[in-house]
C-alpha cells in the first residue's frame, strides 16, 4: 500500500516540543520525509500497523493530530506539483 501521513503536533508546551522530534523520527523510520510534517511512501500492512501503534504511544490525543491517507498502490495516484518537482520516491527501484 502507499501511505501519505500528515501530522500537527502541538508545541505550545515543553512536552509538546519534546514529542515533535520523536514523532518525526518515528515517521522517518517507515516513510520518506516530503515536507515539514508530511511523509509518504510504500509500506506493508504489518509496518503500517507497527507505525500506527508507535505514533499512538507518542502523541497526546487531546492536543495532537495525525492523518494517514491509505492508497492501495502508487499507480492509482495522480500527483501534481507547483514549483520544483520533488518526489522522494523517484530514485527507488
PyMOL Python script that loads the backbone (N, CA, C, O; Angstrom):
from pymol import cmd

cmd.read_pdbstr("""\
ATOM      1  N   UNK A   1       0.838  -1.181   0.000  1.00  0.00           N
ATOM      2  CA  UNK A   1       0.000   0.000   0.000  1.00  0.00           C
ATOM      3  C   UNK A   1       0.879   1.239   0.000  1.00  0.00           C
ATOM      4  O   UNK A   1       2.057   1.177   0.352  1.00  0.00           O
ATOM      5  N   UNK A   2       0.309   2.342  -0.391  1.00  0.00           N
ATOM      6  CA  UNK A   2       1.016   3.627  -0.385  1.00  0.00           C
ATOM      7  C   UNK A   2       0.375   4.485   0.686  1.00  0.00           C
ATOM      8  O   UNK A   2      -0.850   4.537   0.794  1.00  0.00           O
ATOM      9  N   UNK A   3       1.195   5.157   1.479  1.00  0.00           N
ATOM     10  CA  UNK A   3       0.687   5.927   2.609  1.00  0.00           C
ATOM     11  C   UNK A   3       1.187   7.360   2.547  1.00  0.00           C
ATOM     12  O   UNK A   3       2.369   7.608   2.305  1.00  0.00           O
ATOM     13  N   UNK A   4       0.285   8.293   2.766  1.00  0.00           N
ATOM     14  CA  UNK A   4       0.645   9.695   2.971  1.00  0.00           C
ATOM     15  C   UNK A   4       0.240  10.021   4.404  1.00  0.00           C
ATOM     16  O   UNK A   4      -0.925   9.877   4.775  1.00  0.00           O
ATOM     17  N   UNK A   5       1.202  10.458   5.201  1.00  0.00           N
ATOM     18  CA  UNK A   5       0.963  10.751   6.606  1.00  0.00           C
ATOM     19  C   UNK A   5       1.261  12.224   6.852  1.00  0.00           C
ATOM     20  O   UNK A   5       2.302  12.742   6.445  1.00  0.00           O
ATOM     21  N   UNK A   6       0.331  12.884   7.522  1.00  0.00           N
ATOM     22  CA  UNK A   6       0.457  14.306   7.847  1.00  0.00           C
ATOM     23  C   UNK A   6       0.180  14.456   9.337  1.00  0.00           C
ATOM     24  O   UNK A   6      -0.768  13.873   9.862  1.00  0.00           O
ATOM     25  N   UNK A   7       1.013  15.241  10.011  1.00  0.00           N
ATOM     26  CA  UNK A   7       0.761  15.440  11.435  1.00  0.00           C
ATOM     27  C   UNK A   7       0.871  16.907  11.821  1.00  0.00           C
ATOM     28  O   UNK A   7       1.508  17.713  11.144  1.00  0.00           O
ATOM     29  N   UNK A   8       0.223  17.217  12.936  1.00  0.00           N
ATOM     30  CA  UNK A   8       0.324  18.533  13.565  1.00  0.00           C
ATOM     31  C   UNK A   8       0.466  18.276  15.055  1.00  0.00           C
ATOM     32  O   UNK A   8      -0.508  17.958  15.738  1.00  0.00           O
ATOM     33  N   UNK A   9       1.668  18.413  15.543  1.00  0.00           N
ATOM     34  CA  UNK A   9       1.960  18.187  16.958  1.00  0.00           C
ATOM     35  C   UNK A   9       1.988  19.543  17.660  1.00  0.00           C
ATOM     36  O   UNK A   9       2.727  20.441  17.255  1.00  0.00           O
ATOM     37  N   UNK A  10       1.191  19.688  18.702  1.00  0.00           N
ATOM     38  CA  UNK A  10       1.140  20.937  19.445  1.00  0.00           C
ATOM     39  C   UNK A  10       2.471  21.177  20.144  1.00  0.00           C
ATOM     40  O   UNK A  10       2.956  20.326  20.889  1.00  0.00           O
ATOM     41  N   UNK A  11       3.053  22.340  19.898  1.00  0.00           N
ATOM     42  CA  UNK A  11       4.337  22.677  20.531  1.00  0.00           C
ATOM     43  C   UNK A  11       4.192  23.851  21.504  1.00  0.00           C
ATOM     44  O   UNK A  11       5.164  24.551  21.787  1.00  0.00           O
ATOM     45  N   UNK A  12       3.004  24.055  22.000  1.00  0.00           N
ATOM     46  CA  UNK A  12       2.771  25.145  22.943  1.00  0.00           C
ATOM     47  C   UNK A  12       3.339  24.845  24.326  1.00  0.00           C
ATOM     48  O   UNK A  12       3.595  25.757  25.112  1.00  0.00           O
ATOM     49  N   UNK A  13       3.533  23.562  24.617  1.00  0.00           N
ATOM     50  CA  UNK A  13       4.087  23.180  25.923  1.00  0.00           C
ATOM     51  C   UNK A  13       5.458  22.534  25.733  1.00  0.00           C
ATOM     52  O   UNK A  13       5.832  22.150  24.625  1.00  0.00           O
ATOM     53  N   UNK A  14       6.194  22.424  26.832  1.00  0.00           N
ATOM     54  CA  UNK A  14       7.507  21.775  26.801  1.00  0.00           C
ATOM     55  C   UNK A  14       7.370  20.316  26.369  1.00  0.00           C
ATOM     56  O   UNK A  14       8.194  19.808  25.608  1.00  0.00           O
ATOM     57  N   UNK A  15       6.334  19.652  26.855  1.00  0.00           N
ATOM     58  CA  UNK A  15       6.095  18.258  26.498  1.00  0.00           C
ATOM     59  C   UNK A  15       5.835  18.112  25.000  1.00  0.00           C
ATOM     60  O   UNK A  15       6.316  17.173  24.366  1.00  0.00           O
ATOM     61  N   UNK A  16       5.070  19.051  24.441  1.00  0.00           N
ATOM     62  CA  UNK A  16       4.792  19.034  23.002  1.00  0.00           C
ATOM     63  C   UNK A  16       6.052  19.220  22.177  1.00  0.00           C
ATOM     64  O   UNK A  16       6.241  18.560  21.155  1.00  0.00           O
ATOM     65  N   UNK A  17       6.912  20.122  22.627  1.00  0.00           N
ATOM     66  CA  UNK A  17       8.181  20.349  21.916  1.00  0.00           C
ATOM     67  C   UNK A  17       9.079  19.119  21.975  1.00  0.00           C
ATOM     68  O   UNK A  17       9.918  18.926  21.095  1.00  0.00           O
ATOM     69  N   UNK A  18       8.916  18.288  22.998  1.00  0.00           N
ATOM     70  CA  UNK A  18       9.671  17.038  23.084  1.00  0.00           C
ATOM     71  C   UNK A  18       9.049  15.952  22.201  1.00  0.00           C
ATOM     72  O   UNK A  18       9.761  15.108  21.656  1.00  0.00           O
ATOM     73  N   UNK A  19       7.730  15.977  22.063  1.00  0.00           N
ATOM     74  CA  UNK A  19       7.045  14.972  21.243  1.00  0.00           C
ATOM     75  C   UNK A  19       7.341  15.138  19.759  1.00  0.00           C
ATOM     76  O   UNK A  19       7.497  14.151  19.040  1.00  0.00           O
ATOM     77  N   UNK A  20       7.419  16.370  19.304  1.00  0.00           N
ATOM     78  CA  UNK A  20       7.566  16.643  17.873  1.00  0.00           C
ATOM     79  C   UNK A  20       8.738  15.897  17.236  1.00  0.00           C
ATOM     80  O   UNK A  20       8.520  15.192  16.251  1.00  0.00           O
ATOM     81  N   UNK A  21       9.972  16.011  17.742  1.00  0.00           N
ATOM     82  CA  UNK A  21      11.073  15.284  17.091  1.00  0.00           C
ATOM     83  C   UNK A  21      10.950  13.766  17.207  1.00  0.00           C
ATOM     84  O   UNK A  21      11.447  13.037  16.349  1.00  0.00           O
ATOM     85  N   UNK A  22      10.293  13.287  18.258  1.00  0.00           N
ATOM     86  CA  UNK A  22      10.097  11.841  18.405  1.00  0.00           C
ATOM     87  C   UNK A  22       9.158  11.310  17.329  1.00  0.00           C
ATOM     88  O   UNK A  22       9.393  10.246  16.755  1.00  0.00           O
ATOM     89  N   UNK A  23       8.089  12.061  17.061  1.00  0.00           N
ATOM     90  CA  UNK A  23       7.147  11.652  16.020  1.00  0.00           C
ATOM     91  C   UNK A  23       7.834  11.705  14.658  1.00  0.00           C
ATOM     92  O   UNK A  23       7.687  10.783  13.856  1.00  0.00           O
ATOM     93  N   UNK A  24       8.577  12.770  14.394  1.00  0.00           N
ATOM     94  CA  UNK A  24       9.283  12.893  13.116  1.00  0.00           C
ATOM     95  C   UNK A  24      10.260  11.731  12.926  1.00  0.00           C
ATOM     96  O   UNK A  24      10.312  11.134  11.851  1.00  0.00           O
ATOM     97  N   UNK A  25      11.021  11.414  13.952  1.00  0.00           N
ATOM     98  CA  UNK A  25      11.995  10.330  13.864  1.00  0.00           C
ATOM     99  C   UNK A  25      11.305   9.004  13.578  1.00  0.00           C
ATOM    100  O   UNK A  25      11.776   8.219  12.755  1.00  0.00           O
ATOM    101  N   UNK A  26      10.206   8.756  14.246  1.00  0.00           N
ATOM    102  CA  UNK A  26       9.474   7.509  14.034  1.00  0.00           C
ATOM    103  C   UNK A  26       8.939   7.432  12.609  1.00  0.00           C
ATOM    104  O   UNK A  26       9.018   6.375  11.982  1.00  0.00           O
ATOM    105  N   UNK A  27       8.402   8.517  12.092  1.00  0.00           N
ATOM    106  CA  UNK A  27       7.883   8.524  10.719  1.00  0.00           C
ATOM    107  C   UNK A  27       9.008   8.276   9.717  1.00  0.00           C
ATOM    108  O   UNK A  27       8.809   7.576   8.724  1.00  0.00           O
ATOM    109  N   UNK A  28      10.174   8.838   9.968  1.00  0.00           N
ATOM    110  CA  UNK A  28      11.326   8.638   9.069  1.00  0.00           C
ATOM    111  C   UNK A  28      11.784   7.187   9.024  1.00  0.00           C
ATOM    112  O   UNK A  28      12.405   6.768   8.046  1.00  0.00           O
ATOM    113  N   UNK A  29      11.492   6.422  10.053  1.00  0.00           N
ATOM    114  CA  UNK A  29      11.851   5.003  10.051  1.00  0.00           C
ATOM    115  C   UNK A  29      11.038   4.213   9.018  1.00  0.00           C
ATOM    116  O   UNK A  29      11.473   3.158   8.556  1.00  0.00           O
ATOM    117  N   UNK A  30       9.872   4.723   8.663  1.00  0.00           N
ATOM    118  CA  UNK A  30       8.953   3.974   7.807  1.00  0.00           C
ATOM    119  C   UNK A  30       8.706   4.627   6.448  1.00  0.00           C
ATOM    120  O   UNK A  30       8.438   3.931   5.468  1.00  0.00           O
ATOM    121  N   UNK A  31       8.795   5.967   6.380  1.00  0.00           N
ATOM    122  CA  UNK A  31       8.372   6.699   5.183  1.00  0.00           C
ATOM    123  C   UNK A  31       9.411   7.727   4.769  1.00  0.00           C
ATOM    124  O   UNK A  31      10.376   7.975   5.493  1.00  0.00           O
ATOM    125  N   UNK A  32       9.208   8.322   3.606  1.00  0.00           N
ATOM    126  CA  UNK A  32      10.078   9.376   3.096  1.00  0.00           C
ATOM    127  C   UNK A  32       9.553  10.720   3.571  1.00  0.00           C
ATOM    128  O   UNK A  32       8.351  10.982   3.506  1.00  0.00           O
ATOM    129  N   UNK A  33      10.445  11.564   4.043  1.00  0.00           N
ATOM    130  CA  UNK A  33      10.096  12.892   4.532  1.00  0.00           C
ATOM    131  C   UNK A  33       9.940  13.811   3.326  1.00  0.00           C
ATOM    132  O   UNK A  33      10.924  14.136   2.661  1.00  0.00           O
ATOM    133  N   UNK A  34       8.719  14.227   3.044  1.00  0.00           N
ATOM    134  CA  UNK A  34       8.422  15.030   1.859  1.00  0.00           C
ATOM    135  C   UNK A  34       8.461  16.521   2.161  1.00  0.00           C
ATOM    136  O   UNK A  34       9.095  17.287   1.434  1.00  0.00           O
ATOM    137  N   UNK A  35       7.794  16.934   3.219  1.00  0.00           N
ATOM    138  CA  UNK A  35       7.784  18.319   3.669  1.00  0.00           C
ATOM    139  C   UNK A  35       7.818  18.315   5.185  1.00  0.00           C
ATOM    140  O   UNK A  35       7.895  17.248   5.794  1.00  0.00           O
ATOM    141  N   UNK A  36       7.763  19.472   5.801  1.00  0.00           N
ATOM    142  CA  UNK A  36       7.949  19.593   7.253  1.00  0.00           C
ATOM    143  C   UNK A  36       7.202  18.526   8.055  1.00  0.00           C
ATOM    144  O   UNK A  36       7.818  17.820   8.853  1.00  0.00           O
ATOM    145  N   UNK A  37       5.928  18.401   7.864  1.00  0.00           N
ATOM    146  CA  UNK A  37       5.170  17.407   8.628  1.00  0.00           C
ATOM    147  C   UNK A  37       4.409  16.458   7.706  1.00  0.00           C
ATOM    148  O   UNK A  37       3.321  15.990   8.042  1.00  0.00           O
ATOM    149  N   UNK A  38       4.990  16.181   6.548  1.00  0.00           N
ATOM    150  CA  UNK A  38       4.374  15.291   5.565  1.00  0.00           C
ATOM    151  C   UNK A  38       5.360  14.179   5.212  1.00  0.00           C
ATOM    152  O   UNK A  38       6.526  14.431   4.910  1.00  0.00           O
ATOM    153  N   UNK A  39       4.867  12.960   5.259  1.00  0.00           N
ATOM    154  CA  UNK A  39       5.657  11.783   4.921  1.00  0.00           C
ATOM    155  C   UNK A  39       4.850  10.936   3.955  1.00  0.00           C
ATOM    156  O   UNK A  39       3.619  10.943   3.988  1.00  0.00           O
ATOM    157  N   UNK A  40       5.554  10.197   3.085  1.00  0.00           N
ATOM    158  CA  UNK A  40       4.852   9.320   2.167  1.00  0.00           C
ATOM    159  C   UNK A  40       5.749   8.187   1.725  1.00  0.00           C
ATOM    160  O   UNK A  40       6.973   8.274   1.816  1.00  0.00           O
ATOM    161  N   UNK A  41       5.130   7.125   1.244  1.00  0.00           N
ATOM    162  CA  UNK A  41       5.892   6.011   0.704  1.00  0.00           C
ATOM    163  C   UNK A  41       5.137   4.705   0.751  1.00  0.00           C
ATOM    164  O   UNK A  41       4.059   4.598   1.337  1.00  0.00           O
ATOM    165  N   UNK A  42       5.740   3.707   0.112  1.00  0.00           N
ATOM    166  CA  UNK A  42       5.202   2.350   0.130  1.00  0.00           C
ATOM    167  C   UNK A  42       5.424   1.756   1.517  1.00  0.00           C
ATOM    168  O   UNK A  42       6.465   1.977   2.135  1.00  0.00           O
ATOM    169  N   UNK A  43       4.448   1.009   2.000  1.00  0.00           N
ATOM    170  CA  UNK A  43       4.551   0.402   3.321  1.00  0.00           C
ATOM    171  C   UNK A  43       3.714  -0.868   3.337  1.00  0.00           C
ATOM    172  O   UNK A  43       2.639  -0.921   2.740  1.00  0.00           O
ATOM    173  N   UNK A  44       4.211  -1.886   4.019  1.00  0.00           N
ATOM    174  CA  UNK A  44       3.447  -3.129   4.136  1.00  0.00           C
ATOM    175  C   UNK A  44       2.357  -2.957   5.189  1.00  0.00           C
ATOM    176  O   UNK A  44       2.391  -2.024   5.990  1.00  0.00           O
ATOM    177  N   UNK A  45       1.414  -3.849   5.175  1.00  0.00           N
ATOM    178  CA  UNK A  45       0.334  -3.810   6.166  1.00  0.00           C
ATOM    179  C   UNK A  45       0.901  -3.957   7.580  1.00  0.00           C
ATOM    180  O   UNK A  45       0.468  -3.259   8.497  1.00  0.00           O
ATOM    181  N   UNK A  46       1.854  -4.849   7.755  1.00  0.00           N
ATOM    182  CA  UNK A  46       2.455  -5.066   9.080  1.00  0.00           C
ATOM    183  C   UNK A  46       3.202  -3.831   9.562  1.00  0.00           C
ATOM    184  O   UNK A  46       3.088  -3.453  10.728  1.00  0.00           O
ATOM    185  N   UNK A  47       3.963  -3.202   8.677  1.00  0.00           N
ATOM    186  CA  UNK A  47       4.691  -1.996   9.065  1.00  0.00           C
ATOM    187  C   UNK A  47       3.730  -0.840   9.320  1.00  0.00           C
ATOM    188  O   UNK A  47       3.987  -0.002  10.184  1.00  0.00           O
ATOM    189  N   UNK A  48       2.633  -0.788   8.582  1.00  0.00           N
ATOM    190  CA  UNK A  48       1.627   0.245   8.814  1.00  0.00           C
ATOM    191  C   UNK A  48       1.063   0.117  10.230  1.00  0.00           C
ATOM    192  O   UNK A  48       0.947   1.107  10.953  1.00  0.00           O
ATOM    193  N   UNK A  49       0.721  -1.092  10.610  1.00  0.00           N
ATOM    194  CA  UNK A  49       0.180  -1.327  11.956  1.00  0.00           C
ATOM    195  C   UNK A  49       1.214  -0.951  13.005  1.00  0.00           C
ATOM    196  O   UNK A  49       0.879  -0.323  14.010  1.00  0.00           O
ATOM    197  N   UNK A  50       2.466  -1.330  12.782  1.00  0.00           N
ATOM    198  CA  UNK A  50       3.540  -1.008  13.710  1.00  0.00           C
ATOM    199  C   UNK A  50       3.727   0.505  13.848  1.00  0.00           C
ATOM    200  O   UNK A  50       3.875   1.018  14.958  1.00  0.00           O
ATOM    201  N   UNK A  51       3.719   1.209  12.727  1.00  0.00           N
ATOM    202  CA  UNK A  51       3.848   2.676  12.740  1.00  0.00           C
ATOM    203  C   UNK A  51       2.672   3.318  13.477  1.00  0.00           C
ATOM    204  O   UNK A  51       2.860   4.222  14.291  1.00  0.00           O
ATOM    205  N   UNK A  52       1.484   2.855  13.191  1.00  0.00           N
ATOM    206  CA  UNK A  52       0.280   3.414  13.820  1.00  0.00           C
ATOM    207  C   UNK A  52       0.322   3.241  15.345  1.00  0.00           C
ATOM    208  O   UNK A  52       0.010   4.174  16.085  1.00  0.00           O
ATOM    209  N   UNK A  53       0.702   2.063  15.804  1.00  0.00           N
ATOM    210  CA  UNK A  53       0.794   1.799  17.245  1.00  0.00           C
ATOM    211  C   UNK A  53       1.861   2.688  17.877  1.00  0.00           C
ATOM    212  O   UNK A  53       1.654   3.242  18.956  1.00  0.00           O
ATOM    213  N   UNK A  54       3.005   2.822  17.199  1.00  0.00           N
ATOM    214  CA  UNK A  54       4.098   3.648  17.727  1.00  0.00           C
ATOM    215  C   UNK A  54       3.674   5.108  17.848  1.00  0.00           C
ATOM    216  O   UNK A  54       3.972   5.762  18.848  1.00  0.00           O
ATOM    217  N   UNK A  55       2.982   5.619  16.832  1.00  0.00           N
ATOM    218  CA  UNK A  55       2.542   7.018  16.864  1.00  0.00           C
ATOM    219  C   UNK A  55       1.496   7.228  17.954  1.00  0.00           C
ATOM    220  O   UNK A  55       1.512   8.248  18.644  1.00  0.00           O
ATOM    221  N   UNK A  56       0.598   6.276  18.108  1.00  0.00           N
ATOM    222  CA  UNK A  56      -0.424   6.388  19.156  1.00  0.00           C
ATOM    223  C   UNK A  56       0.213   6.496  20.537  1.00  0.00           C
ATOM    224  O   UNK A  56      -0.323   7.162  21.422  1.00  0.00           O
ATOM    225  N   UNK A  57       1.356   5.840  20.720  1.00  0.00           N
ATOM    226  CA  UNK A  57       2.055   5.898  22.006  1.00  0.00           C
ATOM    227  C   UNK A  57       2.795   7.221  22.193  1.00  0.00           C
ATOM    228  O   UNK A  57       2.988   7.661  23.327  1.00  0.00           O
ATOM    229  N   UNK A  58       3.210   7.858  21.106  1.00  0.00           N
ATOM    230  CA  UNK A  58       3.999   9.087  21.195  1.00  0.00           C
ATOM    231  C   UNK A  58       3.171  10.356  21.350  1.00  0.00           C
ATOM    232  O   UNK A  58       3.584  11.285  22.043  1.00  0.00           O
ATOM    233  N   UNK A  59       2.014  10.403  20.715  1.00  0.00           N
ATOM    234  CA  UNK A  59       1.264  11.666  20.679  1.00  0.00           C
ATOM    235  C   UNK A  59       0.348  11.824  21.885  1.00  0.00           C
ATOM    236  O   UNK A  59       0.054  10.867  22.601  1.00  0.00           O
ATOM    237  N   UNK A  60      -0.087  13.043  22.084  1.00  0.00           N
ATOM    238  CA  UNK A  60      -1.129  13.366  23.060  1.00  0.00           C
ATOM    239  C   UNK A  60      -2.411  13.516  22.250  1.00  0.00           C
ATOM    240  O   UNK A  60      -2.563  14.487  21.508  1.00  0.00           O
ATOM    241  N   UNK A  61      -3.323  12.578  22.381  1.00  0.00           N
ATOM    242  CA  UNK A  61      -4.529  12.580  21.552  1.00  0.00           C
ATOM    243  C   UNK A  61      -5.463  13.750  21.849  1.00  0.00           C
ATOM    244  O   UNK A  61      -6.411  13.991  21.102  1.00  0.00           O
ATOM    245  N   UNK A  62      -5.204  14.474  22.928  1.00  0.00           N
ATOM    246  CA  UNK A  62      -6.013  15.653  23.250  1.00  0.00           C
ATOM    247  C   UNK A  62      -5.460  16.915  22.596  1.00  0.00           C
ATOM    248  O   UNK A  62      -6.166  17.920  22.504  1.00  0.00           O
ATOM    249  N   UNK A  63      -4.200  16.879  22.136  1.00  0.00           N
ATOM    250  CA  UNK A  63      -3.562  18.071  21.576  1.00  0.00           C
ATOM    251  C   UNK A  63      -3.029  17.884  20.154  1.00  0.00           C
ATOM    252  O   UNK A  63      -2.922  18.853  19.402  1.00  0.00           O
ATOM    253  N   UNK A  64      -2.698  16.655  19.786  1.00  0.00           N
ATOM    254  CA  UNK A  64      -2.025  16.401  18.515  1.00  0.00           C
ATOM    255  C   UNK A  64      -2.982  15.796  17.481  1.00  0.00           C
ATOM    256  O   UNK A  64      -4.061  15.308  17.816  1.00  0.00           O
ATOM    257  N   UNK A  65      -2.554  15.844  16.224  1.00  0.00           N
ATOM    258  CA  UNK A  65      -3.401  15.432  15.117  1.00  0.00           C
ATOM    259  C   UNK A  65      -2.551  14.720  14.074  1.00  0.00           C
ATOM    260  O   UNK A  65      -1.565  15.275  13.589  1.00  0.00           O
ATOM    261  N   UNK A  66      -2.929  13.494  13.728  1.00  0.00           N
ATOM    262  CA  UNK A  66      -2.223  12.725  12.697  1.00  0.00           C
ATOM    263  C   UNK A  66      -3.261  12.185  11.720  1.00  0.00           C
ATOM    264  O   UNK A  66      -4.265  11.600  12.127  1.00  0.00           O
ATOM    265  N   UNK A  67      -3.012  12.384  10.437  1.00  0.00           N
ATOM    266  CA  UNK A  67      -3.895  11.870   9.387  1.00  0.00           C
ATOM    267  C   UNK A  67      -3.081  10.949   8.491  1.00  0.00           C
ATOM    268  O   UNK A  67      -1.962  11.280   8.099  1.00  0.00           O
ATOM    269  N   UNK A  68      -3.647   9.794   8.171  1.00  0.00           N
ATOM    270  CA  UNK A  68      -2.999   8.847   7.275  1.00  0.00           C
ATOM    271  C   UNK A  68      -3.923   8.576   6.096  1.00  0.00           C
ATOM    272  O   UNK A  68      -5.040   8.087   6.262  1.00  0.00           O
ATOM    273  N   UNK A  69      -3.438   8.902   4.910  1.00  0.00           N
ATOM    274  CA  UNK A  69      -4.181   8.625   3.686  1.00  0.00           C
ATOM    275  C   UNK A  69      -3.629   7.323   3.121  1.00  0.00           C
ATOM    276  O   UNK A  69      -2.460   7.254   2.740  1.00  0.00           O
ATOM    277  N   UNK A  70      -4.456   6.304   3.067  1.00  0.00           N
ATOM    278  CA  UNK A  70      -4.039   4.983   2.615  1.00  0.00           C
ATOM    279  C   UNK A  70      -4.517   4.789   1.179  1.00  0.00           C
ATOM    280  O   UNK A  70      -5.707   4.895   0.882  1.00  0.00           O
ATOM    281  N   UNK A  71      -3.561   4.502   0.296  1.00  0.00           N
ATOM    282  CA  UNK A  71      -3.861   4.293  -1.113  1.00  0.00           C
ATOM    283  C   UNK A  71      -3.399   2.878  -1.446  1.00  0.00           C
ATOM    284  O   UNK A  71      -2.288   2.483  -1.090  1.00  0.00           O
ATOM    285  N   UNK A  72      -4.246   2.124  -2.122  1.00  0.00           N
ATOM    286  CA  UNK A  72      -3.928   0.719  -2.375  1.00  0.00           C
ATOM    287  C   UNK A  72      -2.588   0.517  -3.062  1.00  0.00           C
ATOM    288  O   UNK A  72      -1.845  -0.397  -2.701  1.00  0.00           O
ATOM    289  N   UNK A  73      -2.262   1.351  -4.045  1.00  0.00           N
ATOM    290  CA  UNK A  73      -0.939   1.287  -4.661  1.00  0.00           C
ATOM    291  C   UNK A  73      -0.627   2.619  -5.328  1.00  0.00           C
ATOM    292  O   UNK A  73      -1.526   3.394  -5.652  1.00  0.00           O
ATOM    293  N   UNK A  74       0.655   2.870  -5.525  1.00  0.00           N
ATOM    294  CA  UNK A  74       1.099   4.163  -6.047  1.00  0.00           C
ATOM    295  C   UNK A  74       0.605   4.415  -7.466  1.00  0.00           C
ATOM    296  O   UNK A  74       0.540   5.565  -7.901  1.00  0.00           O
ATOM    297  N   UNK A  75       0.256   3.358  -8.192  1.00  0.00           N
ATOM    298  CA  UNK A  75      -0.225   3.518  -9.566  1.00  0.00           C
ATOM    299  C   UNK A  75      -1.582   4.216  -9.636  1.00  0.00           C
ATOM    300  O   UNK A  75      -1.970   4.707 -10.697  1.00  0.00           O
ATOM    301  N   UNK A  76      -2.299   4.265  -8.526  1.00  0.00           N
ATOM    302  CA  UNK A  76      -3.616   4.908  -8.501  1.00  0.00           C
ATOM    303  C   UNK A  76      -3.560   6.372  -8.072  1.00  0.00           C
ATOM    304  O   UNK A  76      -4.597   6.986  -7.821  1.00  0.00           O
ATOM    305  N   UNK A  77      -2.355   6.932  -7.989  1.00  0.00           N
ATOM    306  CA  UNK A  77      -2.198   8.314  -7.552  1.00  0.00           C
ATOM    307  C   UNK A  77      -1.824   9.176  -8.741  1.00  0.00           C
ATOM    308  O   UNK A  77      -0.925   8.837  -9.511  1.00  0.00           O
ATOM    309  N   UNK A  78      -2.510  10.276  -8.883  1.00  0.00           N
ATOM    310  CA  UNK A  78      -2.077  11.302  -9.836  1.00  0.00           C
ATOM    311  C   UNK A  78      -1.540  12.443  -8.995  1.00  0.00           C
ATOM    312  O   UNK A  78      -2.263  13.044  -8.201  1.00  0.00           O
ATOM    313  N   UNK A  79      -0.272  12.730  -9.180  1.00  0.00           N
ATOM    314  CA  UNK A  79       0.394  13.726  -8.348  1.00  0.00           C
ATOM    315  C   UNK A  79       0.752  14.934  -9.195  1.00  0.00           C
ATOM    316  O   UNK A  79       1.324  14.793 -10.275  1.00  0.00           O
ATOM    317  N   UNK A  80       0.417  16.120  -8.706  1.00  0.00           N
ATOM    318  CA  UNK A  80       0.784  17.360  -9.381  1.00  0.00           C
ATOM    319  C   UNK A  80       1.547  18.243  -8.417  1.00  0.00           C
ATOM    320  O   UNK A  80       1.180  18.364  -7.248  1.00  0.00           O
ATOM    321  N   UNK A  81       2.599  18.854  -8.904  1.00  0.00           N
ATOM    322  CA  UNK A  81       3.394  19.778  -8.099  1.00  0.00           C
ATOM    323  C   UNK A  81       3.337  21.160  -8.722  1.00  0.00           C
ATOM    324  O   UNK A  81       3.223  21.308  -9.939  1.00  0.00           O
ATOM    325  N   UNK A  82       3.418  22.153  -7.879  1.00  0.00           N
ATOM    326  CA  UNK A  82       3.613  23.525  -8.321  1.00  0.00           C
ATOM    327  C   UNK A  82       4.976  23.928  -7.767  1.00  0.00           C
ATOM    328  O   UNK A  82       5.222  23.793  -6.569  1.00  0.00           O
ATOM    329  N   UNK A  83       5.836  24.406  -8.604  1.00  0.00           N
ATOM    330  CA  UNK A  83       7.205  24.692  -8.184  1.00  0.00           C
ATOM    331  C   UNK A  83       8.093  23.535  -8.585  1.00  0.00           C
ATOM    332  O   UNK A  83       7.824  22.858  -9.577  1.00  0.00           O
ATOM    333  N   UNK A  84       9.153  23.302  -7.823  1.00  0.00           N
ATOM    334  CA  UNK A  84      10.070  22.229  -8.193  1.00  0.00           C
ATOM    335  C   UNK A  84       9.350  20.888  -8.113  1.00  0.00           C
ATOM    336  O   UNK A  84       8.470  20.696  -7.275  1.00  0.00           O
ATOM    337  N   UNK A  85       9.726  19.980  -8.976  1.00  0.00           N
ATOM    338  CA  UNK A  85       9.115  18.659  -8.997  1.00  0.00           C
ATOM    339  C   UNK A  85       9.893  17.745  -8.062  1.00  0.00           C
ATOM    340  O   UNK A  85      10.878  17.127  -8.464  1.00  0.00           O
ATOM    341  N   UNK A  86       9.453  17.663  -6.829  1.00  0.00           N
ATOM    342  CA  UNK A  86      10.145  16.863  -5.824  1.00  0.00           C
ATOM    343  C   UNK A  86       9.321  15.626  -5.495  1.00  0.00           C
ATOM    344  O   UNK A  86       8.208  15.730  -4.978  1.00  0.00           O
ATOM    345  N   UNK A  87       9.870  14.464  -5.795  1.00  0.00           N
ATOM    346  CA  UNK A  87       9.252  13.205  -5.416  1.00  0.00           C
ATOM    347  C   UNK A  87      10.339  12.363  -4.759  1.00  0.00           C
ATOM    348  O   UNK A  87      11.223  11.865  -5.456  1.00  0.00           O
ATOM    349  N   UNK A  88      10.300  12.188  -3.446  1.00  0.00           N
ATOM    350  CA  UNK A  88      11.364  11.456  -2.743  1.00  0.00           C
ATOM    351  C   UNK A  88      11.448   9.993  -3.138  1.00  0.00           C
ATOM    352  O   UNK A  88      12.436   9.327  -2.828  1.00  0.00           O
ATOM    353  N   UNK A  89      10.430   9.482  -3.815  1.00  0.00           N
ATOM    354  CA  UNK A  89      10.430   8.078  -4.205  1.00  0.00           C
ATOM    355  C   UNK A  89      10.939   7.868  -5.637  1.00  0.00           C
ATOM    356  O   UNK A  89      10.970   6.733  -6.114  1.00  0.00           O
ATOM    357  N   UNK A  90      11.332   8.930  -6.320  1.00  0.00           N
ATOM    358  CA  UNK A  90      11.802   8.804  -7.707  1.00  0.00           C
ATOM    359  C   UNK A  90      13.019   7.901  -7.849  1.00  0.00           C
ATOM    360  O   UNK A  90      13.145   7.200  -8.853  1.00  0.00           O
ATOM    361  N   UNK A  91      13.901   7.901  -6.885  1.00  0.00           N
ATOM    362  CA  UNK A  91      15.143   7.137  -7.017  1.00  0.00           C
ATOM    363  C   UNK A  91      15.036   5.721  -6.461  1.00  0.00           C
ATOM    364  O   UNK A  91      16.051   5.042  -6.303  1.00  0.00           O
ATOM    365  N   UNK A  92      13.847   5.278  -6.168  1.00  0.00           N
ATOM    366  CA  UNK A  92      13.644   3.927  -5.645  1.00  0.00           C
ATOM    367  C   UNK A  92      13.204   3.032  -6.789  1.00  0.00           C
ATOM    368  O   UNK A  92      12.305   3.382  -7.553  1.00  0.00           O
ATOM    369  N   UNK A  93      13.832   1.892  -6.900  1.00  0.00           N
ATOM    370  CA  UNK A  93      13.502   0.963  -7.976  1.00  0.00           C
ATOM    371  C   UNK A  93      12.251   0.195  -7.676  1.00  0.00           C
ATOM    372  O   UNK A  93      11.827  -0.635  -8.480  1.00  0.00           O
TER     373      UNK A  93
END
""", "prot")
cmd.dss("prot")
cmd.show_as("cartoon", "prot")
cmd.util.cbc("prot")
cmd.orient("prot")
